Amino acid sequence: MTAPSSSPAPAGSPLSPSQRALADAVIDVERHVASTGWDAPTRVFALVSTQAALEAEPELATVLPPTTVEAALADPTHLTSVEQDDLPETDSLEDLLASIVWPETVTGAAVVVERSILPPSAEADIPDDPAAALAFLAEHPDRQDVRMAVGVLRDGASWCALRTRANDSDEDVATGLNLVPGLIAALRSTFL
């Protein structure tokens, strides 16, 4: 489990309490993954109600930071992330997410992936051959490495956090409701 960070979702945003809890959880997960550096594999997290987890397993109160326990007791929407180890080997992120089915005790989920992107002006020059396309991407001077953290709740709410390698600091992470629509849809499908 990772404890929620001390940097919540942007203040003044018109988020419901559960959306704010999701935003806080996604920001926390992204920072947790960022602390391990770049070139990381895909990571998947279950998001569980911290209050419900403490009720089901009171001994968690001795494992979680005291501030997390206090926050959970005060806020029923508070979420704790649980990283999923031993993910199945799959050919793609889509296949991985299609293999996941969450139990009812999981309130939401988050996934963190890294991708390299090119500006639209470079797309016409990408070779058709997959191996040549990967080499082209790896060597392109305008390539940007991006870490995407996306979370969803069972009710469909979403939150995203994006960090680029070129601007690798907590202050430069872009956040929002719908920054990576395709990944949001894929993650939502794990709850169908």
N, C-alpha and C positions, 0 to 999 in steps of 0.2 A: 504494500500500500504506500501511496505517497500522500503526504499531508498537504492540505491546501496551502497555497502560497499566501504571503502577506499582501500581495498586490492584486486587488480584486479587479473585476471588470470596470471599464471606464465609468467614472462617476457621472451622474446626471443623465445617463442613457435610460430610455423608457423601457426597461426590461422588467418583466414580471419577476417575482422572487425565484421561481424555478429556472427561468432563463438566466438570471444573474448567477445562480448556483452553478449552472452549466458553464457559463462564461468563465467563472472562477476556476472550475475544474479543468477546462481546456487550457487556460493560461498556465495553470499549475503543471499539467502534463507536458506541455511544450517546454517549459523551463526545466523540468526534470530531465527530459530527453536532451535538451540543449547542454545541460551540465556534463553530459558524457561525450560531447564533441560531435563532429560531422561524420559522414559516411557510415551511418548506422542503418541497421536493418529496419524494416517496418515493425512498429510496436503497436499492440492493441491493449486497450484498457477497458475493463468493466467499470461503470460508474454506479455506485451503490449509495443508498441513503445511509448517511453516517449514523443517524439516530436509530434506524432499524438494525443496522449492523451491531451497534452497541447493545441494543435490547436483546438481540439473538445471541451475542457473544460478549458478555460484560467484561471479560478479561482484555478485550481490545482497548479498554480505557487505559490500561497500563502500557500499551504498545504505541498508541497514537500520542502525538504531542498534546500537552494539556490545553493549549489554545484551540486545537481542533475539537477536543471533547467539549470544551466550553461553547464553541461556536455551534456544534451540533445540538447541544442541549437547548440553545436559544433559537435555533433555526431548523425547522423540520425539513427544509428543502436542501440543506447542506449535503454535499456529495463527497465521497472519498473514492479515489481511483485505485483499482486493483489491476496491476499488470498481468497479462495473460502469458504465461510461460509455455514453452513447448508447442508453439503454433505449428500446424501441419505444413509440410513442404508443399507449395503450390507453384504453378507456373506464372501466376499473376496476382495482383492485389484483388482483382475482381473475384478470382477463384477462392482466395483466402476468405474474403468477406462472405462469399456464398456458402462457405463451409461452417459458418458460425451461427449457432442458435443459442440465444440467451435464456436463462431461467427467469421466472417471474420476479425473483429477488433483485434482478439487475434493472436499475432505473434508466440507465443510458449506457452509451459506449463512446469511446474515443479511439481514433487511430492517428498515428504519426508516421508520415512518410516523407522521404526526400526525393526530389526530382530536379532535373536540370531542364531549364527552359530557354528558348531562343526568342528574340523579338520577331514579330510577324514578318518583317522584311526579309528574314533569313529562311523562312519556310519554303519558298520556291526552289531554293538551292539544295534542299535535303535529298540525298540519294534514295532511290527506291529500295536498294538492297539493305536489309536490316543491319548487317554488320558494318557496311559503309556508312549508314545513317548514324549508328552509335559513334563511330570514329569521328564523323563530321561534327556531331554534337559535342563530344569531348574536347575537340580541338578548336571549336569556334570561339573567337575572342569576345563575343557578346553574350556568351552563355552565362546564365545566372543559376546558381544552386539555391534551391528553395526548400525549406522544411515546412510542411503543412500539418498542422494539428487540427483535426476536425472532431467535434463531438455532437451527438444527437441524444435526445431523450425519447422515451417510448411514445410520448405525445406528439413527436415530430419536430419539436424545437431544435434549433441547431446553433452552433457557434464555431468560429474558425479563428486560428491564429497562424500567421505566416511570418517566417523569418528568412532573410536571405543571408547567404554566407558573406556577401559584400558588406552588409550592415548587421553584423552579428553581436547585437546587444539587446538586453531586455527592453530598453527604451525604444528600439526601432522595430518592434514586432507589430505588424498590422493585425487588427482584430475586427470581426464583424459577423453578422448573422449568416451571410450567404456568399462567402468569398470563393468557395470551391464547390459549386453546385453538383458536379458529377460525383465527387467523393461523399458529399452529404447524402445523395440519393443511394449510393452503394451502401453506406453505413446504416441508413434507415432500413434497408432491405433485410438487415440482420434481425429486425424485430417483427417481421411479417409472419 
